[in-house]
Amino acid sequence: MKPLLVVNPMSGGGATGRTFDATKATIERVLGTVDVAMTERSGHGADLARDGALAGHDLVVAVGGDGTFHEVCNGLMQAREKKSDLRTQVGMIAQGTGGDFRRTLGIEHRLDKYIEAIASGRERTLDIGRFSGGGKSSHYFVNILSAGMGGLVDRYVASGSRVFGGSAAYFEASFKALINARLGQVECKVTRDGKTEAHRIRSFMIAICNGRYFGGGMHIGPMAAIDDGVFDLVALGATSKLAFAGSSRAIYSGAHMRNPSTVHLRGQKFELSLLNKDASDVFLLDVDGEPMGGLPLTVEVVPKALVLRA
């Protein structure tokens, strides 16, 4: 069956939709004829990918931003729940503004490079995170789940004005989040190879990493690997807002990992609960760049869950 492209026409500020005819022609010159399904609402990409996989498509390609790839992977995992022997593979043609997961994959941000990766036949296994919490009984993520300021930024971006563009909206939301953030006092239980340890973490931000980048290029998990069967938890140790603002700049280079106050834990399962309940309205989840409630939360690795063409 032909490859299925799940396309978010609104990604990249609407550029994906405006240029898609030319994009499709370029894709088909290499991959042959494809089927196309356009998303029409939030979450629609998961529905389209799930239905496409169950209909027999061997390859589903996300054409859009990191959020589109997140939805497509969720849809394929939902299809796998219904059909355990499903062999549908996933591909990526990044068209959004963040491009965090393609940075982890090491793919240059060019259309021909994405198509080349898909057409090469190279396959990589991809771990997926399954979590419950944040108002979700069961949901999946592919890149990074964070708790704390990231989720608060997401909330302010979603509710703010975009009159002056996305970058301005993100800067305004980040500034507002820093003002209103609360230091989280988090109990974290980490299970690795059947052994569970409990930790107390004080931080403005905790990230559970499958990929290495989030937030438009922040190198939060430089040691993370998408196929090693474990996730890396990274928490910045700064406990004042001024220190956090200063240390957060180091994330872009990965230098935060050299700070002795940074917490780094590895495991296959994480259970997080917020001890200072008065911070629950601002200590929020960011899941692959999307806001999804708050703690408590349980995260588990689903190892080698999908096969990625990359």
C-alpha positions in Angstrom: 0.0 0.0 0.0 1.2 3.6 -0.7 2.9 5.6 2.0 0.4 7.8 3.9 1.4 11.5 4.5 -0.3 13.0 7.6 0.0 16.7 6.9 -0.6 19.6 9.3 -1.2 22.5 6.9 -1.0 25.0 9.7 2.6 24.1 10.8 5.3 26.6 10.1 2.9 29.5 10.4 0.7 28.0 7.6 3.7 27.6 5.2 3.2 23.8 5.0 -0.3 24.2 3.6 0.7 27.0 1.2 3.6 25.1 -0.3 2.3 21.6 -0.1 1.6 21.0 -3.8 5.2 21.6 -4.6 6.3 19.6 -1.6 4.2 16.6 -2.6 5.5 16.7 -6.2 9.1 16.6 -4.8 8.2 13.7 -2.4 6.5 11.7 -5.2 9.5 12.0 -7.5 11.5 9.9 -5.0 8.9 7.8 -3.0 6.3 7.3 -5.8 2.6 8.0 -5.5 1.5 8.8 -1.9 -1.8 9.1 -0.1 -2.4 12.4 1.8 -4.5 13.1 4.8 -4.8 16.7 6.1 -5.3 17.4 9.8 -8.2 19.7 10.6 -8.0 20.0 14.4 -5.8 19.3 17.4 -5.4 15.6 17.9 -6.6 14.8 14.4 -3.1 13.5 13.3 -3.4 10.7 15.8 -6.7 9.6 14.4 -5.5 9.7 10.8 -2.3 7.8 11.6 -4.1 5.1 13.6 -6.8 4.6 11.0 -4.1 4.6 8.2 -2.0 1.9 10.0 -5.1 -0.3 10.7 -6.1 0.1 7.0 -2.7 -1.4 6.0 -0.4 1.4 5.2 3.2 0.2 5.8 4.6 3.7 6.2 3.0 6.8 7.8 5.0 10.1 7.4 4.3 13.1 9.6 4.6 16.3 7.6 4.5 19.2 10.1 6.1 20.2 13.4 7.1 18.3 16.4 3.5 18.3 17.5 2.4 16.5 14.3 5.1 13.9 14.8 3.9 13.5 18.4 0.3 12.9 17.2 1.3 10.5 14.4 3.3 8.4 16.9 0.4 8.4 19.3 -1.9 7.2 16.5 0.5 4.4 15.6 0.8 3.3 19.3 -3.1 3.3 19.5 -3.1 1.1 16.4 -0.6 -1.2 18.0 -2.9 -1.6 21.0 -5.6 -2.9 18.7 -3.3 -5.0 16.6 -0.2 -6.1 18.5 1.7 -7.5 15.4 1.4 -4.1 13.5 4.5 -3.4 11.5 3.7 0.1 10.2 6.8 2.3 10.2 7.0 6.1 10.8 8.8 8.8 9.0 9.3 12.6 9.5 9.3 15.6 7.2 9.8 18.4 9.6 8.0 21.6 8.6 7.5 23.4 11.9 9.5 26.1 13.7 11.0 24.0 16.5 12.6 21.0 14.9 13.7 19.5 18.2 13.3 15.8 17.3 15.0 16.1 14.0 18.0 17.6 15.8 18.2 14.4 17.9 18.1 12.3 14.7 20.8 14.4 13.1 18.9 15.2 10.0 19.7 18.5 8.2 16.6 20.7 7.9 16.1 20.3 4.2 13.3 18.7 2.3 15.6 16.5 0.2 17.4 15.3 3.3 14.1 14.1 4.9 13.0 12.4 1.8 16.5 10.8 1.4 16.3 9.4 4.9 12.8 7.9 4.3 13.8 6.5 0.9 17.1 5.0 2.1 15.4 2.1 3.8 17.5 2.8 7.0 15.6 1.7 10.0 16.0 2.8 13.6 14.0 1.4 16.5 12.3 4.1 18.6 11.5 3.9 22.3 8.2 5.6 23.2 7.1 7.0 26.6 3.7 6.0 28.0 2.3 8.1 30.8 -0.8 8.5 32.9 -1.5 11.7 34.7 -2.1 15.3 33.7 -5.8 14.4 33.0 -4.8 11.5 30.7 -5.5 7.9 31.6 -3.0 6.8 29.0 -1.0 8.8 26.5 2.3 8.6 24.7 5.3 10.9 24.0 8.3 10.5 21.7 10.7 13.3 22.6 10.6 15.0 26.1 8.0 15.3 28.9 8.8 18.1 31.3 7.1 19.3 34.5 7.4 22.9 35.8 8.0 26.1 33.9 7.7 24.5 30.4 4.1 23.7 30.9 3.4 27.2 32.3 5.0 28.7 29.2 2.8 26.5 27.1 -0.3 27.7 28.9 0.6 31.4 28.4 1.5 30.9 24.7 -1.8 29.2 24.1 -3.8 32.0 25.7 -1.7 34.9 24.5 -1.7 37.1 21.5 0.3 36.3 18.3 -0.1 39.8 16.8 3.7 40.3 16.9 4.6 36.8 15.8 5.4 33.5 17.5 8.9 34.4 18.8 7.5 37.5 20.6 4.6 35.4 22.0 7.1 32.8 23.3 9.4 35.5 24.9 6.4 37.2 26.6 5.1 33.8 27.8 8.5 32.8 29.2 8.9 36.1 31.0 5.4 35.8 32.5 6.1 32.2 33.5 9.3 33.1 35.3 7.4 35.7 37.3 4.6 33.3 38.3 6.6 30.1 38.6 6.9 28.2 41.9 9.7 26.0 43.0 8.5 22.4 42.8 9.2 20.0 45.7 8.8 16.7 43.9 8.9 13.2 45.2 10.3 11.0 42.4 10.4 7.2 42.4 12.7 5.8 39.8 12.7 2.1 38.7 15.6 0.6 36.8 16.1 -3.1 36.2 13.6 -3.9 38.8 15.1 -1.8 41.6 13.2 1.3 42.8 14.8 4.3 44.5 13.0 7.4 46.0 14.4 10.9 45.5 13.3 14.4 46.6 13.9 17.0 43.9 13.6 20.8 44.3 13.5 22.4 40.9 11.7 24.8 38.6 11.9 22.3 35.8 12.2 18.5 35.6 12.6 16.9 32.1 12.2 13.2 31.3 14.1 12.7 28.1 13.9 10.2 25.2 15.2 12.8 22.7 17.9 15.4 23.4 16.4 18.8 22.6 13.2 20.7 23.4 12.0 24.3 23.5 13.4 25.2 20.0 17.0 24.0 20.5 17.6 23.6 24.3 20.0 20.7 24.6 18.4 19.4 27.8 19.4 15.7 27.5 22.7 15.4 25.7 23.2 11.8 26.9 19.7 10.6 25.9 19.3 7.9 23.2 16.0 7.1 21.4 16.7 3.3 21.4 18.4 2.4 24.6 15.3 1.3 26.6 15.8 3.9 29.4 14.9 7.5 29.9 17.1 10.3 31.4 15.6 12.6 34.0 17.3 16.0 34.2 16.4 18.6 36.8 18.1 22.0 37.1 19.3 22.5 40.7 18.8 26.3 40.8 16.3 27.1 43.6 15.9 30.8 43.1 14.3 32.5 40.0 17.3 34.6 39.4 19.7 31.6 39.5 17.3 29.6 37.3 17.1 32.3 34.7 20.9 32.4 34.6 21.5 28.7 34.6 18.8 28.0 32.0 20.9 29.7 29.3 23.5 26.9 29.7 20.9 24.4 28.5 21.4 25.5 24.9 25.0 24.1 24.9 24.4 21.3 27.3 26.7 22.9 29.9 24.1 22.6 32.6 25.1 18.9 32.9 28.5 20.0 34.3 26.8 21.9 37.1 27.0 19.8 40.3 23.5 20.9 41.4 21.9 19.4 38.3 20.0 16.1 39.0 20.4 13.3 36.5 18.6 10.0 37.0 18.1 7.1 34.5 15.3 4.5 34.6 12.5 2.6 32.8 9.8 4.0 35.1 9.3 7.3 36.9 6.6 8.2 39.4 6.4 12.0 40.2 4.2 13.7 42.8 4.2 17.3 43.9 4.7 17.7 47.7 3.9 21.5 47.8 0.3 21.3 46.6 0.0 25.1 46.5 2.2 25.1 43.4 0.0 22.7 41.5 -1.6 25.4 39.4 1.7 26.6 38.0 3.9 23.4 38.1 2.6 22.0 34.8 3.4 19.4 32.1 4.8 20.1 28.7 4.6 16.9 26.6 6.4 17.1 23.3 5.7 20.9 23.3 2.0 20.6 24.3 0.4 21.5 27.6 -1.2 18.5 29.4 -2.1 19.3 33.0 0.1 18.6 36.0 1.4 16.1 38.6 1.0 13.4 39.8 2.4 11.4 36.9 3.6 7.9 36.0 5.9 7.5 33.0 7.1 4.2 31.6 9.4 3.3 28.6 7.9 1.2 25.9 11.2 -0.1 24.4 11.6 -0.4 20.6 7.9 0.4 20.2 8.1 1.8 16.7 10.4 1.5 13.6 11.6 4.9 12.3 12.8 5.5 8.7 15.8 7.6 9.3 
